[in-house]
Amino acid sequence: MAGLTDMEELIATVPEKDIANYLREAFVCYGAGAYRGCIVLTHTALFEGLRTKLHAVAAVNSKAREVLAMIEPLASKQKVFESKLIDQMKAGTIITQLEADILEQLNKQRNKAAHPSGHLVTAEEARFVFSEAIQKFLSQPIRQTSVLVDAIITRLPEPNFFPSAIFSDITLVVDEETESLDILGLPQLVVKIADMLDSDDPIAVQNAERFLLVLTSRKDTNLRESIIKAVITPKATTGTHATLIAQLAAVDPAILKSAPPVTKARVATLLLSNGKTVGVAVPYAELRNPAHVLASAVKELGETFMLANYKDFTDWVIDEAPTAPEFIDGIAGTPTLFSQLQLRYRAKAAHSQFAESNAFASVLPGIDAALGKAASDEQAFWLLAAVVKGAYWGAYTSIALRDAHFQALPTLRAKALAFVPADTSKAQEILDSSYFTGSPTEFSAQYLEDALPP
């Protein structure tokens, strides 16, 4: 417990000059043996100090303004307001339950000291009240949670809150804005940002979405629970936020696993809805790209989970046959999905409609490295045989690839070449479905091996 020297040093930790003066008077009382007076003056300093701190943050803290609106009329009329102040600060999460309990205790000790109660105030009790009031409250700023949350929410709709649309830049802004925010305040922040998602102000909505994406990307277990509770579950009942929910799943796929069963079913519908709205042709780097969502989910949760819980969405994405190298890399280790994707690639490559076969043949050089790395030798041979079949139908891009001996596809060509001598009978079976009437060796010589110089 504080001694005389310690008590004097404690006064220096109080930033407000007027409050420090009350405490000096209390200290003088203590030194003179007037312990009752010490407690009463410390109590006065304590609750005047709390009011002063509330006024200091009221401009950016709506809860502080609400508390002051109830307390100031009482204080101005010299009426008792201490218990009401404690209750309102606790209700507004400006103080914790423990802090409220301490304030209640200090208030009781003041009442026993100030009123005829027969209570004998000791030096130890006076020192305790003095040190607790200063160390726990008067030397501390108002709890940061509500202050910072309100400050963020107030400024979030401003058009230059995020000066850049680049995700890494957005992350820097969010990290700086939440740097001083108590981790216990993040759920409160998530709730208020979620409310902003239904604003009529498009900038506010956009900024709220960006903020949530960064918070979600932290993949913090407790924060994820708050996002599911405040955002995913309530917003999944409509189609309005399908794209946002898909993006949230892309940055933290564990959401798809942690959501309650009914929410999980609703999210499954929204992922498919977002996919059909957005399509797989948008840049893969965009989080809303359904192929991006699926690859992220498969990488973290596995194909078995996705097929069991989000099968319609998963099947739809594969059926669309995305050709982004990053997507191929993302599902390369999934035997079922990658095999299904290969079947779709072959169907497109061998399609009798020029629009299909030409379009697919034109993107093959760009995915040769990723696809060649992920595909087996047999899968590579299958695909090049399918391109030859597309060329049979007259697809000009397919013809160009074939007649150039697939030099634009070096990785796939090398694997296809290796497959012919390794399994000639299977190679023949594949060729029988591609309208090539020769042997696998003849196929290699005609289309896979380097052309002889003229």
C-alpha positions as CSV (number, residue, x, y, z in Angstrom):
1,M,0.0,0.0,0.0
2,A,1.2,3.5,-0.7
3,G,3.2,5.4,1.9
4,L,3.5,9.2,2.1
5,T,6.2,9.5,-0.5
6,D,4.3,7.1,-2.8
7,M,1.1,9.1,-2.4
8,E,2.7,12.3,-3.4
9,E,4.3,10.6,-6.4
10,L,0.9,9.3,-7.4
11,I,-0.5,12.8,-7.7
12,A,2.0,13.5,-10.4
13,T,0.5,10.8,-12.6
14,V,-2.8,12.7,-12.9
15,P,-2.8,14.8,-16.1
16,E,-5.7,17.1,-15.2
17,K,-4.5,20.1,-13.1
18,D,-7.8,20.8,-11.3
19,I,-8.2,17.1,-10.3
20,A,-4.6,17.0,-9.1
21,N,-5.3,20.0,-6.8
22,Y,-8.2,18.1,-5.1
23,L,-5.8,15.2,-4.5
24,R,-3.2,17.5,-3.0
25,E,-5.8,18.7,-0.5
26,A,-6.6,15.1,0.2
27,F,-2.9,14.4,0.8
28,V,-2.7,17.3,3.2
29,C,-5.7,15.9,5.1
30,Y,-3.9,12.5,5.3
31,G,-0.7,14.1,6.6
32,A,-2.7,15.9,9.3
33,G,-4.4,12.6,10.4
34,A,-7.8,13.7,8.9
35,Y,-8.3,10.4,7.1
36,R,-12.0,10.9,6.7
37,G,-11.4,14.2,4.9
38,C,-8.8,12.4,2.7
39,I,-11.4,9.9,1.6
40,V,-14.1,12.5,0.9
41,L,-11.7,14.7,-1.1
42,T,-10.3,11.7,-3.0
43,H,-13.9,10.7,-3.9
44,T,-14.6,14.2,-5.1
45,A,-11.5,14.1,-7.3
46,L,-12.4,10.7,-8.6
47,F,-15.8,11.5,-9.9
48,E,-14.9,15.0,-11.1
49,G,-12.0,13.3,-12.9
50,L,-14.3,10.8,-14.6
51,R,-16.6,13.6,-15.8
52,T,-13.6,15.5,-17.1
53,K,-12.4,12.5,-19.0
54,L,-15.8,11.9,-20.5
55,H,-16.0,15.5,-21.7
56,A,-12.5,15.1,-23.3
57,V,-13.7,12.2,-25.5
58,A,-17.3,13.2,-26.1
59,A,-16.6,14.7,-29.5
60,V,-15.7,11.2,-30.9
61,N,-17.5,8.9,-28.5
62,S,-21.3,8.7,-28.7
63,K,-21.5,6.6,-25.5
64,A,-19.6,9.3,-23.6
65,R,-22.1,11.9,-24.9
66,E,-25.0,9.8,-23.9
67,V,-23.6,9.3,-20.4
68,L,-23.0,13.1,-20.0
69,A,-26.5,13.9,-21.2
70,M,-27.8,11.9,-18.2
71,I,-25.3,13.0,-15.6
72,E,-24.6,16.7,-16.2
73,P,-28.2,17.8,-15.3
74,L,-27.8,16.1,-11.9
75,A,-24.2,17.4,-11.3
76,S,-25.2,21.0,-12.2
77,K,-28.0,20.9,-9.5
78,Q,-25.6,19.4,-6.9
79,K,-27.6,16.2,-6.9
80,V,-26.2,12.7,-6.3
81,F,-25.0,11.2,-9.6
82,E,-22.1,8.8,-8.7
83,S,-24.0,5.5,-8.8
84,K,-25.8,6.5,-12.0
85,L,-22.5,7.5,-13.6
86,I,-21.0,4.1,-12.7
87,D,-24.0,2.3,-14.2
88,Q,-24.1,4.3,-17.4
89,M,-20.3,4.0,-18.0
90,K,-20.6,0.2,-17.6
91,A,-23.6,0.0,-19.8
92,G,-21.8,1.9,-22.5
93,T,-18.7,-0.4,-22.2
94,I,-16.6,2.7,-21.2
95,I,-15.5,0.7,-18.1
96,T,-15.4,-3.0,-17.5
97,Q,-17.5,-4.9,-14.9
98,L,-14.4,-5.1,-12.7
99,E,-13.8,-1.4,-12.9
100,A,-17.4,-0.8,-12.1
101,D,-17.1,-3.0,-9.0
102,I,-14.1,-1.0,-7.8
103,L,-15.9,2.3,-8.3
104,E,-18.9,1.0,-6.3
105,Q,-16.6,-0.1,-3.5
106,L,-14.9,3.3,-3.4
107,N,-18.3,5.0,-3.5
108,K,-19.4,2.9,-0.5
109,Q,-16.3,3.8,1.5
110,R,-16.8,7.5,0.8
111,N,-20.4,7.2,2.1
112,K,-19.4,5.5,5.3
113,A,-16.7,8.1,5.8
114,A,-18.9,11.1,5.1
115,H,-22.1,10.2,6.9
116,P,-22.8,9.6,10.6
117,S,-22.3,5.8,10.7
118,G,-20.0,5.1,13.6
119,H,-17.4,4.0,11.1
120,L,-13.8,4.7,12.2
121,V,-11.7,5.6,9.2
122,T,-8.1,4.3,9.4
123,A,-4.9,5.5,7.8
124,E,-4.8,2.2,5.8
125,E,-8.3,2.7,4.4
126,A,-7.5,6.3,3.4
127,R,-4.3,5.3,1.6
128,F,-6.2,2.5,-0.1
129,V,-8.9,4.8,-1.5
130,F,-6.4,7.4,-2.5
131,S,-4.1,4.9,-4.4
132,E,-7.0,3.0,-6.0
133,A,-8.7,6.1,-7.3
134,I,-5.5,7.4,-8.9
135,Q,-3.9,4.1,-10.2
136,K,-7.1,2.6,-11.6
137,F,-8.8,5.7,-12.9
138,L,-7.4,9.2,-12.6
139,S,-4.0,8.4,-14.1
140,Q,-5.6,6.3,-16.9
141,P,-7.3,7.5,-20.1
142,I,-10.9,6.6,-20.7
143,R,-11.1,3.0,-21.9
144,Q,-10.0,3.1,-25.6
145,T,-12.6,0.6,-27.0
146,S,-15.6,2.8,-27.4
147,V,-13.5,5.9,-28.2
148,L,-11.7,4.3,-31.1
149,V,-14.6,2.3,-32.4
150,D,-16.7,5.5,-32.6
151,A,-13.9,7.4,-34.1
152,I,-13.5,4.8,-36.9
153,I,-17.2,4.5,-37.6
154,T,-17.5,8.3,-37.8
155,R,-14.7,8.6,-40.4
156,L,-15.3,5.4,-42.3
157,P,-17.8,6.9,-44.8
158,E,-15.3,9.6,-45.8
159,P,-14.3,9.2,-49.5
160,N,-10.6,9.3,-48.8
161,F,-10.6,6.9,-45.8
162,F,-8.9,4.4,-48.1
163,P,-6.7,6.4,-50.5
164,S,-6.0,3.3,-52.5
165,A,-8.0,0.3,-53.7
166,I,-5.0,-2.0,-53.5
167,F,-5.5,-4.7,-50.9
168,S,-2.1,-4.2,-49.3
169,D,-2.7,-0.5,-49.0
170,I,-6.1,-1.1,-47.5
171,T,-4.5,-3.4,-45.0
172,L,-2.1,-0.7,-43.9
173,V,-4.9,1.6,-43.2
174,V,-6.9,-0.9,-41.2
175,D,-3.9,-2.0,-39.2
176,E,-3.1,1.6,-38.3
177,E,-6.7,2.4,-37.4
178,T,-7.0,-0.6,-35.1
179,E,-3.4,-0.5,-33.7
180,S,-4.5,1.0,-30.4
181,L,-7.9,-0.8,-30.2
182,D,-8.2,-3.3,-27.4
183,I,-8.8,-6.7,-28.9
184,L,-12.0,-6.9,-26.8
185,G,-13.2,-3.9,-28.9
186,L,-13.0,-5.7,-32.2
187,P,-16.4,-7.5,-31.9
188,Q,-18.0,-4.1,-31.2
189,L,-16.3,-2.6,-34.2
190,V,-17.5,-5.5,-36.4
191,V,-21.1,-5.1,-35.3
192,K,-21.0,-1.4,-36.2
193,I,-19.3,-1.9,-39.5
194,A,-21.9,-4.6,-40.3
195,D,-24.7,-2.1,-39.7
196,M,-23.0,0.2,-42.3
197,L,-23.3,-2.5,-45.0
198,D,-27.0,-1.5,-45.5
199,S,-26.3,2.2,-45.7
200,D,-27.7,4.3,-48.6
201,D,-24.2,5.8,-49.0
202,P,-22.3,3.7,-51.6
203,I,-18.9,5.0,-50.3
204,A,-19.8,4.0,-46.7
205,V,-20.8,0.5,-48.0
206,Q,-17.6,0.1,-50.0
207,N,-15.4,1.2,-47.2
208,A,-17.2,-1.1,-44.7
209,E,-16.7,-4.0,-47.0
210,R,-13.0,-3.2,-47.4
211,F,-12.5,-2.9,-43.7
212,L,-14.2,-6.3,-43.1
213,L,-12.1,-8.0,-45.7
214,V,-8.9,-7.0,-44.0
215,L,-10.2,-8.0,-40.5
216,T,-11.3,-11.3,-41.9
217,S,-8.0,-11.9,-43.6
218,R,-6.3,-11.9,-40.2
219,K,-7.9,-15.4,-39.7
220,D,-8.2,-14.8,-35.9
221,T,-10.5,-17.4,-34.3
222,N,-12.3,-15.0,-32.0
223,L,-12.6,-12.4,-34.7
224,R,-13.9,-15.0,-37.2
225,E,-16.7,-15.9,-34.7
226,S,-17.7,-12.2,-34.5
227,I,-17.7,-11.8,-38.3
228,I,-19.9,-14.9,-38.7
229,K,-22.3,-13.8,-36.0
230,A,-22.5,-10.1,-37.0
231,V,-22.0,-10.3,-40.8
232,I,-22.3,-13.8,-42.3
233,T,-25.3,-15.2,-40.5
234,P,-27.6,-12.1,-40.6
235,K,-26.6,-11.0,-44.2
236,A,-26.9,-14.5,-45.7
237,T,-30.7,-14.4,-45.6
238,T,-30.8,-12.1,-48.7
239,G,-28.8,-12.1,-51.9
240,T,-27.7,-8.5,-51.5
241,H,-24.4,-9.4,-49.9
242,A,-23.5,-12.5,-51.9
243,T,-20.4,-11.0,-53.4
244,L,-19.1,-9.8,-50.1
245,I,-19.7,-13.1,-48.4
246,A,-17.8,-14.8,-51.3
247,Q,-14.9,-12.4,-50.8
248,L,-14.9,-13.0,-47.1
249,A,-14.7,-16.8,-47.8
250,A,-11.9,-16.2,-50.2
251,V,-9.7,-14.5,-47.6
252,D,-10.6,-16.8,-44.7
253,P,-12.1,-20.1,-46.0
254,A,-12.5,-21.3,-42.4
255,I,-15.7,-19.3,-42.4
256,L,-17.3,-21.9,-44.6
257,K,-16.5,-24.5,-42.0
258,S,-17.2,-22.6,-38.8
259,A,-20.6,-21.2,-39.8
260,P,-23.7,-22.8,-38.2
261,P,-25.4,-25.5,-40.3
262,V,-28.3,-23.2,-41.6
263,T,-25.9,-20.4,-42.3
264,K,-23.7,-22.8,-44.2
265,A,-26.6,-23.9,-46.4
266,R,-27.4,-20.2,-47.1
267,V,-23.8,-19.4,-47.9
268,A,-23.6,-22.3,-50.3
269,T,-26.5,-20.8,-52.3
270,L,-24.9,-17.3,-52.2
271,L,-21.5,-18.6,-53.5
272,L,-23.3,-20.1,-56.5
273,S,-25.3,-16.9,-57.0
274,N,-22.1,-14.8,-56.9
275,G,-20.4,-17.2,-59.3
276,K,-23.2,-16.9,-61.9
277,T,-23.3,-13.2,-61.5
278,V,-19.6,-12.6,-61.7
279,G,-18.4,-15.4,-63.9
280,V,-14.9,-16.9,-64.1
281,A,-13.6,-14.5,-66.7
282,V,-13.0,-11.6,-64.3
283,P,-9.3,-11.2,-63.3
284,Y,-8.4,-14.1,-61.0
285,A,-6.8,-11.7,-58.5
286,E,-10.2,-10.3,-57.7
287,L,-11.6,-11.9,-54.5
288,R,-15.1,-12.1,-56.0
289,N,-13.9,-14.4,-58.8
290,P,-15.6,-17.8,-58.0
291,A,-12.5,-19.7,-59.1
292,H,-10.5,-17.7,-56.6
293,V,-13.0,-18.5,-53.9
294,L,-12.9,-22.3,-54.7
295,A,-9.1,-22.5,-54.9
296,S,-8.7,-20.7,-51.6
297,A,-11.3,-23.0,-50.0
298,V,-9.9,-26.2,-51.4
299,K,-6.3,-25.2,-50.3
300,E,-7.4,-24.8,-46.7
301,L,-10.4,-27.1,-46.3
302,G,-9.7,-29.8,-48.9
303,E,-11.8,-31.0,-51.8
304,T,-13.7,-33.6,-49.7
305,F,-15.1,-30.9,-47.5
306,M,-16.1,-28.7,-50.4
307,L,-17.8,-31.5,-52.3
308,A,-19.7,-32.6,-49.2
309,N,-20.8,-29.1,-48.2
310,Y,-20.7,-26.9,-51.2
311,K,-21.0,-29.3,-54.1
312,D,-23.3,-27.3,-56.4
313,F,-20.9,-24.3,-56.2
314,T,-17.8,-26.5,-56.6
315,D,-19.2,-28.4,-59.6
316,W,-20.4,-25.2,-61.2
317,V,-16.9,-23.6,-61.0
318,I,-15.2,-26.8,-62.5
319,D,-17.8,-26.9,-65.2
320,E,-16.9,-23.4,-66.2
321,A,-13.4,-24.6,-66.7
322,P,-11.4,-21.6,-65.4
323,T,-8.1,-21.2,-67.1
324,A,-6.2,-19.0,-64.7
325,P,-2.8,-20.5,-63.9
326,E,-3.3,-19.6,-60.2
327,F,-6.5,-21.7,-60.2
328,I,-4.8,-24.6,-61.7
329,D,-2.0,-24.4,-59.1
330,G,-4.7,-24.1,-56.4
331,I,-6.4,-27.4,-57.2
332,A,-3.4,-29.3,-58.6
333,G,-3.3,-31.6,-55.6
334,T,-7.0,-32.5,-55.6
335,P,-7.5,-35.8,-57.5
336,T,-11.2,-35.5,-58.0
337,L,-11.5,-31.8,-58.9
338,F,-8.4,-31.7,-61.1
339,S,-9.5,-34.8,-63.0
340,Q,-12.9,-33.2,-63.5
341,L,-11.2,-30.1,-64.8
342,Q,-9.2,-32.1,-67.2
343,L,-12.3,-33.6,-68.6
344,R,-13.8,-30.1,-69.1
345,Y,-10.6,-28.9,-70.8
346,R,-10.6,-31.9,-73.2
347,A,-14.2,-31.3,-74.1
348,K,-13.5,-27.7,-74.9
349,A,-10.3,-28.5,-76.8
350,A,-12.1,-31.1,-79.0
351,H,-15.4,-29.2,-79.4
352,S,-16.9,-29.1,-82.9
353,Q,-18.0,-25.5,-82.4
354,F,-15.2,-23.1,-83.4
355,A,-16.1,-20.6,-80.7
356,E,-15.3,-23.2,-78.0
357,S,-12.3,-25.0,-79.4
358,N,-10.6,-21.8,-80.7
359,A,-11.2,-19.9,-77.5
360,F,-9.7,-22.7,-75.4
361,A,-6.7,-23.3,-77.8
362,S,-5.9,-19.6,-77.6
363,V,-5.4,-19.7,-73.8
364,L,-3.4,-22.9,-73.7
365,P,0.0,-21.3,-74.2
366,G,-0.7,-19.1,-71.1
367,I,-1.5,-22.1,-68.9
368,D,1.1,-24.6,-70.3
369,A,3.5,-24.2,-67.4
370,A,0.9,-24.5,-64.6
371,L,-1.1,-27.2,-66.4
372,G,2.0,-29.1,-67.4
373,K,3.3,-29.1,-63.9
374,A,0.0,-30.4,-62.4
375,A,-1.0,-32.9,-65.1
376,S,0.2,-36.5,-65.5
377,D,1.8,-37.6,-68.7
378,E,-1.4,-39.3,-69.7
379,Q,-3.5,-36.2,-69.0
380,A,-1.1,-34.1,-71.1
381,F,-1.4,-36.6,-74.0
382,W,-5.2,-36.6,-73.7
383,L,-5.3,-32.9,-73.9
384,L,-3.1,-32.6,-77.0
385,A,-5.0,-35.3,-78.7
386,A,-8.2,-33.3,-77.9
387,V,-6.6,-30.2,-79.6
388,V,-5.9,-32.3,-82.6
389,K,-9.5,-33.3,-82.7
390,G,-10.5,-29.7,-82.5
391,A,-8.2,-29.1,-85.5
392,Y,-10.0,-31.9,-87.3
393,W,-13.2,-29.8,-87.0
394,G,-11.4,-26.9,-88.6
395,A,-10.6,-24.7,-85.5
396,Y,-7.9,-22.4,-86.8
397,T,-6.1,-21.8,-83.5
398,S,-6.0,-25.5,-82.8
399,I,-4.6,-26.2,-86.3
400,A,-1.9,-23.6,-85.7
401,L,-0.9,-25.3,-82.5
402,R,-0.9,-28.7,-84.1
403,D,1.0,-27.8,-87.2
404,A,3.7,-26.0,-85.1
405,H,4.2,-29.3,-83.3
406,F,2.9,-27.8,-80.1
407,Q,6.0,-25.7,-79.6
408,A,3.9,-23.1,-77.8
409,L,3.1,-25.8,-75.2
410,P,6.6,-27.1,-74.3
411,T,5.7,-28.5,-70.9
412,L,2.6,-30.4,-72.0
413,R,4.3,-31.6,-75.2
414,A,7.3,-33.0,-73.2
415,K,4.9,-35.0,-71.0
416,A,2.8,-36.2,-73.9
417,L,5.9,-37.4,-75.7
418,A,7.0,-39.3,-72.6
419,F,3.6,-41.0,-72.4
420,V,3.7,-42.7,-75.8
421,P,6.5,-45.2,-75.2
422,A,5.4,-45.6,-71.6
423,D,1.9,-46.8,-72.3
424,T,1.4,-47.3,-76.1
425,S,-1.8,-49.2,-75.7
426,K,-3.5,-46.5,-73.6
427,A,-2.2,-43.9,-76.1
428,Q,-3.8,-45.8,-78.9
429,E,-7.1,-45.9,-77.0
430,I,-6.9,-42.1,-76.6
431,L,-6.1,-41.6,-80.3
432,D,-9.0,-43.7,-81.4
433,S,-11.4,-41.1,-79.9
434,S,-9.5,-38.1,-81.5
435,Y,-10.1,-39.0,-85.2
436,F,-6.4,-39.6,-85.7
437,T,-6.1,-42.9,-87.7
438,G,-2.4,-43.6,-87.2
439,S,-0.4,-45.1,-84.4
440,P,0.9,-43.3,-81.3
441,T,4.4,-43.4,-82.7
442,E,3.1,-41.8,-85.9
443,F,1.2,-39.2,-83.9
444,S,4.4,-38.3,-82.0
445,A,6.4,-38.0,-85.2
446,Q,3.7,-36.0,-86.9
447,Y,2.7,-33.6,-84.2
448,L,4.9,-33.8,-81.1
449,E,8.5,-34.3,-82.2
450,D,10.5,-31.4,-83.6
451,A,9.8,-30.8,-87.2
452,L,12.6,-31.8,-89.6
453,P,14.3,-28.8,-91.4
454,P,13.2,-28.3,-94.9
